Amino acid sequence: MNQTRTFLMFALLAVAYFLFLAWEKDYAPPPPAAVASASTSAGVPAAADGSVPGAIPSTSADTNKLAAIGSDASHAPAQLISITTDVLHLTVDTRGGSVVHADLLAYPNAPRTRKEPNPAPTVLLDNEQAEYFVAQNGLVSSSDTAAQDQPNHQAVFQSAQTAYTLADGQNELKVDLTWQDAAGLKVTKTYSFKRGSYVIDLSQRIDNGADKPWSGNAYQQLLRVEPPHTGNWLTNMSNPESRSFQGAAWYTGEKFQKLPFKDFKEPKDQLDSQIKGGWAAMLRLYFFAAWIPPADQTDHYVTETINPDSAQPRYLIRAVGPALSVAPGQSTTSEARLYLGPNVQGTLDAVAPGLDLTIDYGMFKLIAVPMHGVLSFLDGIAHNWGVAIILLVLLIKGLTWKLTAVQYKSSAKMRKLAPRIQALKERYGDDKQKMQQATMELYKKEKVNPMGGCLPVLITMPVFYGLYYVLTYSLELRHAPFLWIPDLSAHDPLYILPIIYALVMLGTQWLNPVAAGMDPAQAKMMKVMPLLFTVMFAFFPAGLCLYYAVNGLVGLCQQWWVTHHVDRDDTVKAA
């Protein structure tokens, strides 16, 4: 195996891999029309408005089931409360105290340009039908109380104000919502915000003014639809959001697990576990929402599909807390935290153990995490992620200089042997066995190692995939500009970098013995490789194209230098 064949094999594998990801995104089979276990709970039909009916199993072994959460009855519109901090703008519905809209003020939804210097903020949560994504919570009684008489996420709470703002110089903001029934049970739901924080503290205080004990459970849940697909698979290839994971995720205290929307229909993949020290999340590219119960608390985690036979089913992940009991005249409080914000690597584990895993590099984590750390360090020096990528190329090239020099020296010697190999091919004709024996004898005589080009390629491919995930999932590269490129995480808008890389490949082919001993069909394939890579890189993140364009240019210069010295040394020896 020579360098060209190895490179060709891995190149075709890379192309096939990314094309398959794009094709599967658009043409995967739709979920089945109905899944009984997910669409109903205890025989109660799912609500048309996306509420979560049905019984929720209790975390106590001595109880059977909790009363239904929500109902399928229609509900009058509730009041919307506006809450603004220095980093968040939220809308809270007094029906259940649910967070139904969240703007991330520090993260615009598009790159800043001269025409659009102040783009709108990124929307994480939204109660619009097409992008439905909300964070709900509440309390459910273990008695036979009707659902509409419980302080769940369908109960109507009261608020003293319709708008709250974290004022300048104020470090904390609290928003109270209250609910009370005719018997005297009062619930005060308090959201607490801190300056500069994407973590929202939630407390639900239960004051039992009734004449009998109250028992039940607190719960938190995230409810979301699958984002609509726009365009075809070709355009989605250039959209980082369409290539990223979309679905639920959770942490068991030891292990991070994910469930994509397409697998919610599989009963075997559903979450139904008692977990201590965990959390439940819904992920999208660069941002996520997560409910985080107290670390010392054991909750019952489940996933469900609401209305799976509808045109746009809703997917749910829920955490139900341990049983609560409040005697007459007594009170108790249930607490949890809600994270609504960015995926900033290296900061999330301080919020909750395992939360950093929401930046999921998969099997390339061992490569991607250190590479992200090096890039961050270089960006701290250069103050530009594009320059940092170029510095990373130079750093890697410096570390592998001797290794690649051996590869290029072997290629240069094989290039000089190309006429002699062609002569052997003409001499032995179709006798491939004798041709191979004669070729190996020639290599041995001239001290040429035909495998010299394999090892660098084998090292390069993991780096390629590791860097691909870093540049796809690293928030820092989102909307990071470099020269004519407004966003290094998206494709090159002018396709300059893919063209540069194609020219580099042409130069590399000129310096390499492409046709020596190669099948005619394979030689033709190598001639179209520059065009193939130009098309493939046109859909890749510009940061990745920048890395490989610069890497190719440096490699081409090094190869020319090594080839020049090999030719010069041979001329000196001949003289």
N, C-alpha and C positions, 0 to 999 in steps of 0.2 A: 504494500500500500504506500503510495507516495503522497506528498502534501496535497496535491490537487484533488485526488480522489477523496481524501479525508475531509477536506474543506467542502467539497461538493456534497458529500453525504450529510454533514451536519447542517449545511445551508438548506438543503431540501427538507430535512427534519424540522428546522425552524419555521420554514414557510408553511409546511403542512400543519404544524401545531397552531400557529396563530390564525390560519384560515379556518381550521376546525373550530376554534373558540368563537370566531365571528359567526360561522354558519350555525352552530348550535344555539347561539343567542337568539337568532331570528327564526329558526325552523325546528326547534325542539317541539315534540308533540305536546298539545295542550293537556291540562289536567282532566281527569275523568269528570263526567257530569255530576256525580254525587259521591260523597264519601260519608257514609252514615255516622261513623264515629266522630268525625270532625264537624259535621254540619249541625248536629243536635247534641244536646246534653240532657240526659235524663228524660228524653222524649219531648223536650220543649223546642219548638222551631226557632231558628235564628231570626233575630230582628232585622227588619228591612233597613233600618238606619245604622246597622253595624254594631248595635249593642250586643252584649255577651250574655245571652240567656242560658238557662240550664243550671243544674246544680254543680257546685264546685266541691270536690272531696275535701273533707276536713283533714287537718294535719294531726288531729287527735285520733288515737286508735279506738276510743270508746264511743265515737259518734259516727253516724252514717254519712249524711250529706248536708251541706249547707243549703239555705234557701236560694232561690233563683236570683241571679244578678240581672237587673234590667228586665224588660219585657218587650213584647213585639207590638205594643200599643204605640200610637203616635204621640209625640210630645210637642208642647208649645215651645216656641223659641225662647231661649234663656238670655240673660244679660251677659255681654262680653266685657271683660275687665282688661284694660291695657296696663302692662307693667314694663317699665323701661329702666335698665341699668346701663352701665358704661359699656357692656359687651353684649347685652341681650335686649331684644324687644319681644315680649311675649303677649299672647292673648289667652286669657283664661276664661272658660265658659263657666258661669255659675251653676249650670247643670252638671253636677258632680264635681265641680272644681277641676275639670280636665284642662290640660294645656293643649290648646287646639292650633296654636300658631307660634312659631319661633323664628325670629330673624337673628342671624349672627352678624352683629354690626361691624365687626372688625374684618369680615371676609366678604368682599364684593362677589357678585355672581358672574362677573366677567372682568377681563383685564382692563386696567385703567389706560385710556387713550386720550389723545388730544380732543377727539370728538366727544368722548364720554369720560370725563375726568372723575366723575363720582357715580359709578354704577350702583344699582340697588344692591342691598345686602343679600347674602345667601339665605335662602329659606330652608330650614331643616324640617320643621313641623308645619302641617297645613291641613285644614279641614275641607279644602276643595275636593270634590269627588275624584278628579283625575289624579291628584297627587296626595290622596288622603293618608295622613300620618299623624297620629295623636298619642299623647301620654295620659292615661287615665289611672284613677285610684279611687279607693273607697273602703267602706266597711260593709260586711254582710253578716246578718244575724243567723245563728244556728237554730232559731226558733221557727215557728210556722208563720212568722210575720210576712205579709205580702211584700213583694219586691218593691212596689212603689212606696212603701212605708219604711224603707230602709235607707240609711245614708250612703248608698252606693253611688256609682258614677252616673246614675240617671236622676238622683235626687237634686232638687233645686236648692242651692245654698244662697245665702244673703251676704252682700258686701257693703261696707260703709261708703266706699267710693267706686267710681267707674274708671279711675286712672291713678296709677302710682308711679313715682319717678324717684330714682336714687339721686338725691341732690348733690351738688358739688360740696365736697368736704364730708359727705355722709358715707360711712363705710359699710352700713348694713341697712337693709330694707326688709320689713316684714309686712305680709299681706294676709289678713284674716278673712276667712269665709265661715259662716255659721249655718247650722241646720238644727232644727228642733221639732220633735213630734208632739202630738197632743198629750202623750203620757208623761212627758217631762224629760225624755232622753235628749241631750244636747251634744252636738259634735262641733268642735272648732277645728277647722283645717287651716294650718298656717304654713305659708311658703316663705322661706327666708333666703335672701340674696345678699351676697357679699361683693364688694367692689373687685373687679378684675377676675371674678370666678365664674366658671360655667357650671358649677355644682350648685344645685338648688336643694336646700333642706326642706323636707316635708314632715310635719307632725300632725297627727290626728288625735285630738284630746277628746275623750268620751267622759262626759259628766252625766251620771245616772241620777236624774231627779225623779225617776219613776218609783213605784212601790214594789217592784220585783226586779230580780237580777237580770242583767243583760250579758249575753255571751255571743261571741261570733269571731270573725277573723278580719284582719286588714289585708288588702291586696293592692298590687300595682301591676299595670299591664301596658304594653305598647301595641297599638293596632295600626296596621298599614296595608296599603294596596301595593301591588307590584308596579313600579314606574312604567308608564307606557313606552312602547318602542316606536321610534320615529325614524323614517328613512329605511334604507336597505342595509344588508350586511356589509356592503362596501363602505358606505358612509359611517356605519357604526364602528368599523375598524379604526377610524381616526378619532373616535369619541372615547376618551378615557373612562367616562362614566359607564358606557355600555359594556366595556370589557371588564369592569370590576365586579366584585362580589356584591350581591344584593340579597338580603335575607336576615334571619334571626341568628343571634349568637348568645352563648352563655358560658359562664365559668363555674366549675363545680367546686372550686377551692383548690383543685389540683390540675385540672385539665380544661383547656379551651376547646369549645365545640361550635360548629356552625350548621345552619340548616337553610339552604337556598330556597327561594320561593317555589321552585319547580318540584322540590322534594317534600313540601308540606302535605301533599296528597298521599304520601306513602305512610301507612300506619306504623311500620317498623322503624321509621325515622323520627317519629314524634317524641318530644320531650315529655316525660312524666316521672319526675324524680324528686326525692327529698334532698335538698342541698343546703349545706351550712357554709357560710362565708362566700357565697357566690353572688352573681349579678346576672341580669337579663338585658339584652340589647337588640336593637335593630341597626344594621350597618348599611352605609352607603359610602361612596368614594370620598375620602378626606374627612367625613363627619359622621357622627352617630349619636343615638340617644340610648341611655341605659338607666334602668332602675337598679339601685344598689341598696339592699336591705342591710341592717346592722350585721357586722362581721360575725358576731357570736350567736346569730339567730339562724334557726333551721326553717327554711321555707319550702313550700311545695311548688315546683316549677312545672308548667305545662305549655304546650304549643297547640294551637287549634286553627282551623280554617273556617271562617264565618261566611255563610252563603257560597259554598264552593260551586254551585250550579249557576251562579249569576255571571254576567259578563265581566264583572270585576270583583272577584272575591277578596275578602280582607283577611289578612294573616295576623295572628295574635301570639304573643308570648307573655305569660303571666306568672307572677310570684305571689303565692298566698302565704301569709304569715301564720305563726302558731296561734292556737286558740286564746282568746281574751275573755276574761270574766270580770264584770263590774257589779258589785253589790249596790243596793239602793243607798244613795247618799255618798257614794264613792266615785272616784275618777281614775282613769288610766290613760296612757298616751302610747300611741304606736308611731314609730319613726322610720323614715327611709330617705334616700337621697336620689335625686334625678340629675343625670349629667346630660347636658345638651350643648355639644360643642365640637371642636376640631380634634382630629387625630394627630396630636403632636408627640412624636416619638421621644421617649425618655422622661415624660412628665406624668403619664397617666397612672403608673403604678403608685404614685403618691396619693392619688384619689382613692383607688381601691386595688388590692392585689390582683394581678392578672389582667388589668384593664389595658395595659400596653400591648397585649396580644391582639387587640382589635386591629392593629396594623399587622396584617397576616401576610408574611412573605412565603408561607408554605414551606416546601422542602428546601428552598434556597435561603432560609433564614440565617444559617451560619455564615453565608457570604454577604447577604444583603445588609444585615445589621452593622457589621464592621465597616462595610463600604459606605453606609449612610453616615456613620460616625466620622470617617475620614473626609467625606464630602462636606459635612458640617464644619469641620475644623478648617478646611481649605476655604470655605465660604467666609468664615470669620476673618481670614486673612485678606481675601480678594474682595469681599463685600459684593459678590455677584456669583450666582450659581453657574452661569455659563463659563465664567473664568475658572471657577472651582472644578468643573468637569474637565476643562483643558489641563489644569494642574494635576488632576487625578490621572489623566492619560500619561503625562510626563513622568509621574511618580511610578506608575506601573511599568512603563517602558524602561525606566531606570533600573527597577528591581529585576526585570526579566531580560536585560540587555544581552547578557552573555548567552542565555538560553536561546533567544531569538537569533543571535549572531551565528550560533551553531546551525540553526535551521537554514538561515540565508546562505551560509557557506556551503551547506549540502546542496541547496537548490542551485547555486551558482555552478558548482562542479557538475551537477546533473545536466545543467543547460549546456555546458561545454561538451558533455558526452552525447548530447542529443543526436548529432549526425552519425556517430558510431552505432548508437542504438537503432537508428533508422536503417543503417546498412545491415545490421544483424537481422532486422525484420524482413528486409528484402531477400536476404540470403536464405533464411529458414522458411519463409513463406507462411503456410498455415500450420507448421509444426510448432505448436505453442510450447510444448514441453522442452524442446531443444532451444527455442528462443528464450525461455525463462532461464534455463541453465546457463546459456551463454551470457545473458544479461547479468546474472548474479556473479559470474566469473569476472566480468568486466568491472562491476562495482567493487569486488574484492581487490582486483588488481590496482584500481585507481583510488582505493581507500575512500569510497563514497558510501555513506549510510543512507539507503532509500527511506528508512523510517525516521530520519532526522526531523522531518516536518510534522510528524504526527503528534508528538507530545505538546508542543505549543498550542496546537488546535484543540487538543483535549482539555487543556487548561483554560483556553479562551471561552469555550462554550458555557461552562458554569458561571464565569464572570459575566458573559452576555446576558444570561437569564437573571442572575442576581441583580445586575444593574437595571435590567428591564423592570423588575419589580420595585426597585428603589425609586426609579424615575416615574413609575406609575402610581405608587402609593404614598410617596413622601409629600406631605402637605407643603413643605417649604418650596417645592418646585412649581406648585400651582400658581399660575400667573406670574412666574418669575421671568423677567425680560432678559434678552441678550441680543444686542445689535438690532437686527430687523425682526427678531422673533419676540412676540409679546408674551408667549406662554410656553415654557420649556416642557411642560407636561402634555402639551398637545402637539399635533403635527406641524411641521415647518410650513407656514402659509405660502411661501414662495417656492418651496421644494428645491431650494438651493443645496442643502446638505445632502439629500439623496443623490443629486446629480454629481456633487463632489465625490461622494463615495463610489459612484459608478465609474468615474474617471480614474479613481485610485485603483479600482479593480482591473481596469484596462491596463494601467501601468504595471500592476503586479503580474498580470498574465504575460505581458511582454518580457518581463524579467524571468519568468518561470518556464521550464520545459514542458509546456502544456501538452504538446502533441507527441512527445517522445514515448513510444511504447503504449500509447493510449488508443482505445477503440475509437473508430471514427465517430460513432454515435455519441460517445462520451466527450470527444473533442468538440463536437458541435454544441453539446450542452454547455460546455465551459464558455463558449463564445457568447451565449445568450445570458450567462449569469449576471453580467453587469446590468442588463435591462431588467432581469428578474428582481435583483436587489434594489434597483431604483424604485420599482413599483412597490415592493414590500416595505421599504423604509419610508415611503411617502405616507404611510399610515401609522408609523411608529412615533412615539414622543420625540419632539425635536431634541430634547436633552440626550436621548439615546443615539440619535443620528449624529449629533455633535460629537459625542464620545467616539463613535466608530469612524466618522470622517477624519477627525484629528488623529485617532489611533492609526488609521490607514495611511495618512500622509506621513506620519513619523516613521511607520514601518516601511513605507515605500522608500523614503530617504535612506533609512538604515540599510535596506536591501541593496539599493543602488551603490551605496558606499562599500558594502561588503563585496558585492559583485565586481566593482571596480578594482578593489585590492586583490581579489582572486585572479582577475585577468592580468593585472600588473605583475603579480608574483609569478604567474605562469610564463609571461613574456620574458622576465628576468632569467628564469630557469632555462628557457629555450635558448636564450642568447649565450 
